[in-house]
Amino acid sequence: MVFKGRLGSFGIGGPTADTDLAPGPVLPGGRLVGEVRLKGGGTAFDIERITLDLTVRVEAGTGGGEHEGAVVFDRFRVGGGFRLDEDEERGLPFSVTLPWETPVTEIHGQPLGIVLGVRTELGVAGAKDKGGIDPLRVGPLPVQEAVLEALGQLGFGLTSAGLAYGRIGGTGQRLPFYQEIGLTPAPRYAQAMREIEVTFLANAGGVEVVLEADRPRGLFSSGHDALTRFTVGHEGVEGRDWRAEVDGWMRQLAARHGTRSVPAPHGPGDAYSARTDEGERGRARLSSPNRR
């Protein structure tokens, strides 16, 4: 698939640039490959720099409520320092590494509603021109996918996915925002928690899995949040019993609410499908239909 962003605010006869991204989703910490295609204008221009900005829409809370804004969370210089002649066409291939904490935009090909993209900036003669944002698809790392599939098999349902501005204390978070994946609890955890949010903070060594649960408010309880986290390496993903391991995490999370016991599962759970908060975009699966 080809994504194009045209740059033309240098005026009539100015140079233009189209950015093509390689097809398919990329992974956090993986390589983003593509090409910037330049076309000269009505006269020669000195191209000082060509940069790519990774941009994402992030929700931020203020005293007056919540709002969304665009955040540039990484920038790459992919070219510059040459003259582009009149009507000259030139392609500049690039390959850059995405940050490990780059948000996931889809699960099993189903979009989560995360607005993430690449913006191309062209610098010419002391001026700069930013093009439109080319959508960027990002799939989950093997660890992330394994955890989400296990949650789906346990009966947790995906309800929302979003980005929040801020930091989670006590973690190795590097970006100024984090991704939250909201889930409804499996039936046997319904009395212990009303909903949970999962955050993945990946790095070169592995993934921090941060779990936050919202306790139901009852007649004799005001409810409170509990938070716990686990660190998982990138190696050996295929050889682990993720269903049992993640179920153990959920039991620990429930224990932080003061719940004494949670009924054990009686058999293999079915894959659970639920709509994200972008309902019109269809249904997203936590568990792959081809993996039980």
C-alpha positions as CSV (number, residue, x, y, z in Angstrom):
1,M,0.0,0.0,0.0
2,V,1.3,3.5,-0.8
3,F,0.6,6.5,1.3
4,K,1.3,10.0,-0.1
5,G,1.7,13.4,1.5
6,R,2.1,16.3,-0.9
7,L,4.1,19.3,0.0
8,G,3.3,22.5,-1.9
9,S,3.2,25.6,0.3
10,F,6.5,26.9,-1.1
11,G,4.3,28.4,-3.8
12,I,3.6,27.7,-7.4
13,G,6.6,26.1,-9.0
14,G,8.1,24.9,-5.7
15,P,9.3,21.3,-5.1
16,T,7.0,18.6,-3.9
17,A,7.5,15.4,-2.0
18,D,5.5,12.1,-1.8
19,T,6.3,9.6,1.0
20,D,5.7,5.9,0.4
21,L,5.7,3.5,3.3
22,A,6.2,-0.2,2.9
23,P,3.0,-2.2,3.0
24,G,1.8,-4.0,6.1
25,P,2.1,-3.3,9.8
26,V,5.4,-2.7,11.6
27,L,6.3,-3.7,15.2
28,P,7.4,-1.5,18.1
29,G,11.1,-1.3,18.0
30,G,11.1,-2.5,14.4
31,R,12.2,-1.0,11.1
32,L,10.1,1.5,9.3
33,V,11.0,1.3,5.6
34,G,9.9,3.6,2.7
35,E,10.9,6.2,0.2
36,V,10.6,9.9,-0.1
37,R,10.0,10.9,-3.8
38,L,11.0,14.4,-4.7
39,K,10.0,16.3,-7.8
40,G,11.7,19.6,-8.7
41,G,9.8,22.8,-9.4
42,G,10.1,25.5,-12.0
43,T,13.7,26.2,-11.0
44,A,16.5,24.6,-9.0
45,F,16.2,24.5,-5.2
46,D,18.7,23.6,-2.5
47,I,17.1,20.9,-0.3
48,E,18.6,21.6,3.2
49,R,16.9,18.7,5.0
50,I,14.1,16.1,4.8
51,T,12.7,14.9,8.1
52,L,10.1,12.4,9.2
53,D,8.0,13.1,12.3
54,L,6.2,10.3,14.2
55,T,2.9,11.9,15.3
56,V,0.0,10.7,17.4
57,R,-3.1,12.1,18.9
58,V,-3.0,11.9,22.7
59,E,-5.6,12.6,25.4
60,A,-4.6,15.0,28.1
61,G,-6.5,16.0,31.2
62,T,-6.6,19.6,32.4
63,G,-8.5,21.6,35.0
64,G,-11.2,22.2,32.5
65,G,-11.6,18.6,31.4
66,E,-9.9,16.4,28.8
67,H,-8.8,17.2,25.3
68,E,-6.8,15.6,22.5
69,G,-3.7,17.0,20.8
70,A,-1.0,15.9,18.4
71,V,2.3,14.9,19.9
72,V,5.5,14.4,17.9
73,F,7.3,11.6,19.7
74,D,10.3,10.9,17.4
75,R,12.0,12.6,14.5
76,F,14.3,11.3,11.8
77,R,16.4,13.1,9.3
78,V,16.4,11.1,6.1
79,G,18.1,13.4,3.6
80,G,19.2,16.8,2.6
81,G,22.2,18.8,1.6
82,F,21.8,18.7,-2.2
83,R,20.4,20.7,-5.1
84,L,17.2,19.5,-6.8
85,D,17.2,20.7,-10.4
86,E,14.2,22.0,-12.3
87,D,11.7,19.1,-12.9
88,E,14.2,16.6,-11.5
89,E,12.7,13.5,-9.9
90,R,14.7,11.8,-7.1
91,G,13.9,8.9,-4.7
92,L,15.4,8.8,-1.3
93,P,14.9,5.4,0.4
94,F,14.9,5.3,4.2
95,S,15.0,2.8,7.0
96,V,14.5,4.0,10.6
97,T,13.9,2.3,13.9
98,L,10.6,2.9,15.7
99,P,10.7,3.6,19.5
100,W,9.9,0.5,21.5
101,E,6.9,2.2,23.1
102,T,5.3,3.1,19.8
103,P,1.5,2.5,20.3
104,V,-0.2,-0.5,18.8
105,T,-2.8,0.5,16.3
106,E,-4.3,-2.9,15.4
107,I,-4.9,-6.4,16.7
108,H,-5.2,-9.2,14.2
109,G,-5.7,-6.6,11.5
110,Q,-8.6,-4.9,13.3
111,P,-7.9,-1.2,14.0
112,L,-8.1,0.2,17.6
113,G,-8.8,3.8,16.6
114,I,-5.3,5.1,17.4
115,V,-4.4,8.0,15.2
116,L,-0.8,7.5,14.4
117,G,1.2,8.6,11.4
118,V,4.3,9.9,9.7
119,R,4.6,13.6,8.7
120,T,7.2,14.6,6.1
121,E,8.9,17.9,6.5
122,L,10.9,19.5,3.6
123,G,13.4,22.3,4.4
124,V,14.3,24.6,1.5
125,A,16.2,27.9,1.6
126,G,15.6,28.5,5.3
127,A,11.9,27.7,5.0
128,K,10.1,24.5,5.9
129,D,6.9,22.8,4.7
130,K,5.1,20.0,6.6
131,G,2.9,17.7,4.5
132,G,-0.1,15.7,5.6
133,I,0.1,12.7,7.9
134,D,0.5,9.3,6.3
135,P,-1.2,6.6,8.5
136,L,1.2,4.1,10.1
137,R,0.0,0.6,11.0
138,V,1.6,-0.9,14.1
139,G,1.0,-4.5,15.2
140,P,1.7,-6.0,18.7
141,L,5.0,-7.6,19.7
142,P,4.8,-11.4,20.3
143,V,4.7,-10.8,24.1
144,Q,1.9,-8.2,23.7
145,E,-0.1,-10.5,21.4
146,A,0.4,-13.5,23.8
147,V,-0.9,-11.6,26.8
148,L,-3.9,-10.2,24.9
149,E,-4.8,-13.6,23.5
150,A,-4.5,-15.1,27.0
151,L,-6.9,-12.4,28.4
152,G,-9.3,-13.2,25.6
153,Q,-9.2,-16.9,26.3
154,L,-9.9,-16.2,30.0
155,G,-13.0,-14.3,29.1
156,F,-11.8,-10.6,29.3
157,G,-13.4,-8.4,26.6
158,L,-11.8,-5.5,24.8
159,T,-13.8,-2.3,25.2
160,S,-11.5,0.6,24.4
161,A,-8.0,1.7,23.5
162,G,-6.5,5.1,23.9
163,L,-3.4,7.2,24.7
164,A,-3.0,9.2,27.9
165,Y,-0.5,12.0,28.4
166,G,1.6,11.5,31.5
167,R,3.9,8.9,33.2
168,I,3.4,5.8,35.2
169,G,5.5,5.9,38.3
170,G,8.0,3.2,39.1
171,T,8.3,2.1,35.5
172,G,10.9,2.5,32.8
173,Q,8.6,4.6,30.6
174,R,10.4,6.8,28.2
175,L,7.7,8.5,26.0
176,P,5.6,11.3,27.5
177,F,2.4,9.3,27.0
178,Y,1.3,5.7,27.4
179,Q,-1.3,3.4,25.8
180,E,-4.2,2.0,27.7
181,I,-6.2,-1.0,26.6
182,G,-9.5,-1.2,28.5
183,L,-11.1,-4.6,29.2
184,T,-14.2,-5.9,30.9
185,P,-13.4,-8.6,33.5
186,A,-14.0,-12.3,32.9
187,P,-17.2,-13.5,34.8
188,R,-15.2,-15.1,37.7
189,Y,-13.5,-11.7,38.3
190,A,-16.6,-9.6,38.0
191,Q,-17.0,-9.2,41.8
192,A,-13.4,-8.3,42.3
193,M,-13.0,-5.6,39.6
194,R,-15.3,-3.5,37.4
195,E,-12.8,-3.0,34.6
196,I,-9.1,-3.3,34.0
197,E,-6.6,-1.3,31.9
198,V,-3.5,-2.9,30.4
199,T,-0.4,-0.9,29.4
200,F,2.6,-2.3,27.7
201,L,5.9,-0.5,28.1
202,A,8.4,-2.3,25.8
203,N,12.1,-1.9,25.7
204,A,15.0,-3.8,24.1
205,G,15.1,-6.3,26.9
206,G,11.4,-7.1,27.2
207,V,8.0,-5.7,28.1
208,E,6.6,-4.2,31.3
209,V,3.0,-5.2,31.6
210,V,1.1,-2.8,33.8
211,L,-2.3,-3.8,35.1
212,E,-4.8,-1.4,36.7
213,A,-8.1,-2.5,38.1
214,D,-11.1,-0.5,39.1
215,R,-13.0,-2.0,42.0
216,P,-16.8,-2.1,41.9
217,R,-18.4,0.4,44.3
218,G,-20.8,-1.2,46.6
219,L,-23.0,-0.3,49.6
220,F,-20.1,-0.6,52.1
221,S,-17.2,0.2,49.8
222,S,-16.2,3.3,48.0
223,G,-14.1,1.4,45.5
224,H,-10.5,2.0,44.6
225,D,-7.9,1.3,42.0
226,A,-5.2,-1.3,42.3
227,L,-2.1,-1.4,40.1
228,T,0.5,-4.1,39.6
229,R,3.1,-4.9,37.0
230,F,5.1,-7.7,35.6
231,T,8.2,-7.9,33.4
232,V,8.4,-10.4,30.5
233,G,11.4,-11.0,28.2
234,H,11.1,-11.2,24.4
235,E,12.6,-14.7,24.3
236,G,10.7,-17.9,24.8
237,V,7.2,-16.5,24.0
238,E,6.1,-19.7,22.2
239,G,7.0,-22.1,25.0
240,R,5.0,-20.5,27.9
241,D,1.6,-21.3,29.2
242,W,0.3,-17.7,28.9
243,R,-3.3,-18.6,29.9
244,A,-2.1,-19.9,33.3
245,E,0.4,-17.2,33.8
246,V,-1.9,-14.3,33.0
247,D,-4.6,-15.9,35.1
248,G,-2.1,-15.8,38.0
249,W,-1.6,-12.1,37.3
250,M,-5.3,-11.5,37.5
251,R,-5.4,-13.3,40.8
252,Q,-2.7,-11.1,42.2
253,L,-4.5,-8.0,41.0
254,A,-7.7,-9.2,42.6
255,A,-5.9,-9.8,45.8
256,R,-4.9,-6.2,45.9
257,H,-8.5,-5.4,46.1
258,G,-8.8,-7.5,49.2
259,T,-10.7,-10.3,47.4
260,R,-9.9,-13.5,49.2
261,S,-10.5,-16.0,46.4
262,V,-11.5,-16.2,42.8
263,P,-13.0,-19.3,41.4
264,A,-10.6,-21.3,39.2
265,P,-11.3,-21.8,35.6
266,H,-13.1,-25.1,34.8
267,G,-12.1,-25.6,31.2
268,P,-10.6,-23.9,28.1
269,G,-12.3,-20.5,27.5
270,D,-13.5,-19.5,24.1
271,A,-11.9,-16.6,22.3
272,Y,-13.7,-13.4,23.3
273,S,-14.5,-10.7,20.7
274,A,-15.7,-7.2,21.6
275,R,-16.0,-3.9,19.9
276,T,-13.5,-1.1,20.6
277,D,-14.7,2.4,21.4
278,E,-14.5,3.1,17.7
279,G,-17.6,1.1,17.1
280,E,-18.0,2.0,13.5
281,R,-14.6,0.5,12.7
282,G,-15.8,-3.1,13.4
283,R,-14.9,-5.7,15.9
284,A,-11.4,-6.4,17.2
285,R,-10.3,-9.8,18.6
286,L,-8.1,-10.3,21.6
287,S,-7.7,-14.0,20.7
288,S,-6.7,-15.2,17.2
289,P,-9.3,-17.5,15.7
290,N,-6.5,-19.8,14.7
291,R,-4.9,-20.0,18.1
292,R,-6.5,-21.5,21.2
